[in-house]
């Protein structure tokens, strides 16, 4: 029997009333707690509360980041997760994730397998997505750096829509208290980094998430990463990095000193933030050469002389120790990342045909679009 009583589901939505209603009707069949953070131009309070009288609905035009922070403050269940208004969750898979967290106290995040869907000639078509999902999501090492390395080496967004322990969820969202809308999918990257750094993650074999291609994404800012990365006096970046340092990285202070923690964080993010590196196919090694000094000069209030000295004496030696030490190298050589995934990474046609919940959802989506046209 599916039991979601210990789960809070947070919907962050904006101007997608019909998709939100479709989702809430499904969730009304469960005993999960629901929080809706609606950034729509007009409040949908009456409609939403008529569907789910016990839902906590807030009409709030702040950034997605700030709405997540607000929602995190009122969670009173053991587990929490973010749900998109147009994506659909498989309740059996969500229940399995909670069971995994119950059985393994070392895990902070568990997610099941994803499947994409779209409507073609009024028929729902399912298709595989996220080829590196298992590689990225199986961050089970006891070493936080190895977890981060594996996750971003094979990056997919595996934790932001996962089931998380509420204390971890709240810790991550505390970063966003005063954060405006960030460039691109930077919020997602920060969430992914934090969840991976704070504890072990796992991907289970059950089908879990149906990612919709019915709508265009409306979470992400259209502001290019370059502005966030390269602008010298960026108080938002400075504040965000300070919070990440204090709330996330400082929990591992025996590994990184203050300045080195910030360099580590900014450089790790640069691997994903650099449109330039992807466009011109800059190698990982060259990216380090470009971005490590860049972030260092931009972000630290030191004299130019001291910056050069630290670059020479601290950063170079730290890179050698952190990225070329024998233990880490030996560990990475022993890991065969291909073993973290298998041929069942994507839902098979047989699973799609025989999964009872998937059949119901397929009918729900098709009927939804018929109703939209009437």
C-alpha atoms as one frame of an Amber mdcrd trajectory, in Angstrom:
protein
   0.000   0.000   0.000   1.344   3.436  -0.967   2.011   5.640   2.055   3.020
   9.269   1.496   1.906  10.705   4.841   5.489  11.711   5.748   6.001  13.650
   2.502   5.514  17.327   1.644   5.259  18.140  -2.064   6.053  21.708  -3.128
   4.642  22.983  -6.412   6.382  26.074  -7.765   4.131  27.331 -10.537   3.437
  30.369 -12.681   0.576  30.995 -15.138  -0.132  27.303 -15.707  -3.414  26.975
 -13.862  -4.770  24.087 -15.946  -1.632  21.983 -15.619  -1.480  22.638 -11.886
  -5.128  21.584 -11.474  -4.435  18.388 -13.438  -1.608  17.559 -11.060  -3.436
  18.454  -7.864  -6.384  16.233  -8.792  -3.986  13.295  -8.899  -2.270  14.233
  -5.630  -5.645  14.562  -3.915  -5.775  10.752  -4.054  -2.767  10.532  -1.711
  -2.095  11.476   1.912   0.894  13.693   1.063   1.016  17.295   2.309   0.842
  19.852  -0.514   2.274  23.383  -0.681   1.585  25.519  -3.757   3.828  28.548
  -4.363   2.003  30.348  -7.171   3.760  33.189  -8.956   0.926  33.714 -11.458
  -0.221  37.187 -12.401  -3.517  36.513 -10.585  -4.313  34.400  -7.531  -5.946
  30.998  -8.071  -6.725  30.515  -4.406 -10.459  29.792  -4.700  -9.991  27.203
  -7.436  -7.089  25.415  -5.742  -8.689  25.293  -2.302 -11.898  23.907  -3.806
  -9.870  20.956  -5.119  -7.723  20.415  -2.040  -9.094  22.135   1.071  -6.036
  21.146   3.104  -3.472  22.446   0.608  -1.280  25.338   1.726  -1.635  27.837
  -1.090   0.427  31.034  -1.376   0.179  33.608  -4.146   3.651  35.100  -4.231
   5.374  36.935  -7.097   8.887  36.639  -5.697  11.586  34.652  -7.477  11.418
  30.854  -7.635  14.394  30.810  -5.291  12.658  32.934  -2.659   9.424  30.965
  -2.966  11.319  27.741  -2.303  12.867  29.297   0.795   9.441  30.390   2.032
   7.958  26.918   1.443  10.856  25.213   3.209  10.103  27.157   6.388   6.656
  25.577   6.774   7.552  21.946   6.074   6.711  19.740   9.054   7.109  16.278
   7.544  10.098  13.952   7.487  10.609  14.188   3.719  10.132  16.851   1.056
  10.279  17.196  -2.706   9.734  19.743  -5.496   7.175  18.972  -8.201   6.729
  20.821 -11.470   3.197  21.774 -12.440   3.281  19.953 -15.811   5.396  16.909
 -14.895   3.695  13.861 -13.393   5.001  11.636 -10.618   4.527   7.887 -10.314
   3.245   7.448  -6.746   4.558   3.903  -6.485   8.024   5.176  -7.351   7.779
   8.029  -4.825   6.767   5.543  -2.135   9.765   3.340  -3.008  12.104   6.337
  -2.631  10.752   7.024   0.851  11.295   3.371   1.794  14.917   3.605   0.624
  15.462   6.657   2.828  13.835   4.881   5.764  16.108   1.867   5.347  19.401
   3.718   4.820  20.145   6.683   7.129  23.229   7.611   5.080  21.093   8.595
   2.084  19.882  12.187   1.812  18.237  11.955  -1.624  16.580   9.152  -3.602
  15.026   9.315  -7.055  13.646   6.777  -9.521  13.951   6.513 -13.282  12.588
   9.314 -15.511  10.675   9.073 -18.749   9.757  11.868 -21.127   6.392  12.300
 -22.799   4.796  14.441 -25.472   1.553  14.517 -27.415   1.714  13.432 -31.053
  -1.541  13.532 -33.035  -3.557  13.390 -29.817  -1.673  10.307 -28.581   0.825
  10.333 -25.697   4.276   9.098 -26.686   6.854   8.131 -24.062  10.582   8.314
 -24.767  13.908   7.981 -22.909  15.593  11.052 -21.399  18.733  11.850 -19.382
  21.254   9.265 -20.673  23.591   9.829 -17.700  20.887   9.689 -15.034  22.178
   6.646 -13.160  25.825   7.659 -13.499  25.151  11.134 -12.145  22.646  10.139
  -9.486  24.459   7.212  -7.890  26.696   9.430  -5.764  27.167   6.932  -2.937
  30.778   7.539  -1.912  31.492   8.572   1.674  33.803  11.238   0.254  31.864
  14.426  -0.523  34.374  15.493  -3.171  34.127  12.164  -4.997  30.333  12.436
  -4.920  30.499  15.931  -6.431  33.067  14.835  -8.994  30.964  11.908 -10.199
  27.772  13.935 -10.245  29.127  16.793 -12.366  31.312  14.557 -14.481  28.119
  12.879 -15.743  25.754  15.719 -14.997  21.993  15.250 -14.997  19.484  16.934
 -12.667  18.888  13.968 -10.359  18.309  15.576  -6.948  16.147  18.652  -7.492
  13.064  16.510  -8.188  14.075  13.692  -5.843  12.675  12.836  -2.426  14.964
  14.455   0.168  15.196  14.455   3.916  13.500  17.637   5.065  16.481  18.873
   7.073  18.638  18.658   3.928  15.949  20.347   1.833  15.643  23.189   4.348
  19.410  23.594   4.548  19.692  23.948   0.784  16.740  26.355   0.485  18.126
  28.552   3.265  20.646  29.756   0.684  17.862  31.387  -1.345  16.324  33.611
   1.348  16.966  36.896  -0.478  18.024  35.541  -3.875  16.477  37.111  -6.996
  15.914  35.090 -10.148  19.283  33.624 -11.112  20.831  33.275 -14.552  19.766
  30.295 -16.632  19.364  27.112 -14.608  21.879  28.236 -11.997  19.434  27.574
  -9.156  19.144  23.966 -10.308  22.927  23.590 -10.404  23.354  25.017  -6.912
  20.626  22.711  -5.588  22.247  19.698  -7.278  25.692  20.560  -5.968  24.449
  21.118  -2.413  22.396  17.917  -2.220  25.304  15.864  -3.544  27.843  17.518
  -1.284  25.748  17.075   1.865  25.183  13.337   1.587  24.769  10.182  -0.453
  22.301  10.039  -3.332  20.710   7.039  -4.992  18.802   6.190  -8.173  16.423
   3.249  -7.849  15.137   1.118 -10.721  11.446   1.986 -10.339   9.780   4.405
 -12.723   9.377   7.701 -10.869   9.023  10.829 -13.011   7.269  11.665 -16.269
   8.863  14.792 -17.728   6.475  16.795 -19.875   7.287  18.412 -23.193   3.856
  20.037 -23.341   5.126  23.457 -22.220   8.216  25.610 -22.415  10.218  25.899
 -19.194   9.304  29.045 -17.261  11.596  28.642 -14.245  14.816  29.779 -15.825
  15.984  33.319 -16.389  16.929  34.346 -19.918  19.920  36.275 -18.578  23.080
  34.641 -19.967  25.510  32.927 -17.618  28.276  35.189 -18.824  26.910  38.170
 -16.902  26.749  36.182 -13.665  30.187  34.670 -14.160  32.151  37.623 -15.493
  30.681  40.746 -13.868  33.165  42.052 -11.314  30.919  43.722  -8.727  28.149
  41.124  -8.609  26.637  41.387  -5.115  24.132  38.572  -5.837  26.939  36.159
  -6.672  28.989  37.314  -3.708  26.050  36.854  -1.319  25.162  33.469  -2.790
  28.696  32.147  -2.575  28.948  33.383   0.998  25.773  31.491   1.940  26.921
  28.356   0.173  30.213  28.589   2.005  28.494  29.051   5.364  25.510  26.689
   5.016  26.903  23.876   2.861  30.679  23.801   2.539  31.467  24.774   6.130
  29.987  21.462   7.264  33.150  19.933   5.769  35.513  22.568   7.149  38.094
  19.971   8.141  38.688  19.416   4.419  38.695  22.924   2.983  39.825  26.219
   4.397  37.624  29.281   3.831  39.269  30.606   0.671  39.840  27.151  -0.761
  36.185  26.230  -0.168  35.117  29.195  -2.275  37.579  28.414  -5.043  36.375
  24.818  -5.041  32.729  25.867  -5.272  33.140  28.527  -7.944  35.362  26.348
 -10.088  32.982  23.413  -9.830  30.087  25.602 -10.939  32.166  26.987 -13.794
  32.263  23.520 -15.332  28.524  23.834 -15.927  28.156  27.600 -16.242  30.548
  28.213 -19.082  28.660  28.633 -22.356  32.029  29.547 -23.822  33.647  26.246
 -22.921  30.820  24.222 -24.412  30.586  26.326 -27.541  34.298  26.147 -28.330
  34.834  22.697 -26.788  37.454  23.869 -24.362  39.003  20.908 -22.550  38.459
  20.419 -18.833  42.124  21.104 -18.135  42.105  24.366 -20.078  38.842  25.379
 -18.398  40.578  25.104 -15.039  43.408  27.313 -16.279  40.923  29.958 -17.476
  38.333  29.977 -14.717  40.262  29.345 -11.545  42.339  32.550 -11.828  39.283
  34.416 -13.169  37.107  33.537 -10.199  39.956  34.143  -7.824  40.622  37.675
  -9.057  36.938  38.547  -9.202  35.881  37.304  -5.797  38.446  37.987  -3.152
  39.208  41.318  -1.489  42.975  41.049  -1.443  45.722  43.213  -2.852  46.926
  42.297  -6.327  50.266  41.297  -4.890  48.666  38.920  -2.410  46.422  37.497
  -5.091  49.406  36.608  -7.231  51.224  35.109  -4.265  48.196  33.010  -3.317
  47.722  31.910  -6.895  51.283  30.723  -7.014  51.741  29.239  -3.560  48.275
  28.151  -2.474  46.060  27.400  -5.434  48.577  25.479  -7.495  49.642  23.347
  -4.543  46.005  22.822  -3.534  45.100  21.649  -7.046  47.887  19.112  -6.962
  46.905  17.843  -3.546  43.164  17.795  -4.185  43.004  16.514  -7.727  46.106
  14.389  -8.074  46.485  12.824  -4.644  47.070   9.106  -4.719  43.993   8.097
  -2.759  41.550   9.936  -4.996  43.304   8.798  -8.139  43.287   5.205  -6.990
  39.621   5.456  -6.047  38.602   6.903  -9.408  40.626   4.290 -11.276  38.900
   1.501  -9.386  35.426   2.899 -10.082  33.896   1.694 -13.292  31.169   4.256
 -13.824  29.487   2.003 -16.346  28.669  -0.380 -13.490  26.522   2.335 -11.936
  24.071   2.030 -14.793  22.713  -0.762 -16.942  20.576  -1.481 -19.948  17.465
  -0.823 -17.868  18.268   2.862 -17.526  15.226   3.693 -19.602  11.737   2.302
 -19.224  11.188  -0.595 -21.610   8.211  -0.830 -23.969   6.957  -3.763 -21.925
   7.023  -1.649 -18.744   5.113   1.134 -20.488   2.478  -1.299 -21.698   2.056
  -3.113 -18.372   2.537  -0.395 -15.759  -0.972   0.177 -14.292  -0.335   3.742
 -13.116   1.238   4.682 -16.442  -1.842   3.511 -18.326  -4.034   5.759 -16.181
  -1.718   8.731 -16.650  -1.639   8.247 -20.421  -5.434   8.409 -20.480  -5.410
  11.416 -18.132  -3.056  13.395 -20.400  -4.976  12.599 -23.586  -8.333  13.503
 -21.994  -6.789  16.696 -20.601  -5.834  17.915 -24.066  -9.213  16.949 -25.494
 -10.793  19.091 -22.783  -8.419  21.966 -23.585  -9.610  22.010 -27.200 -13.307
  22.020 -26.358
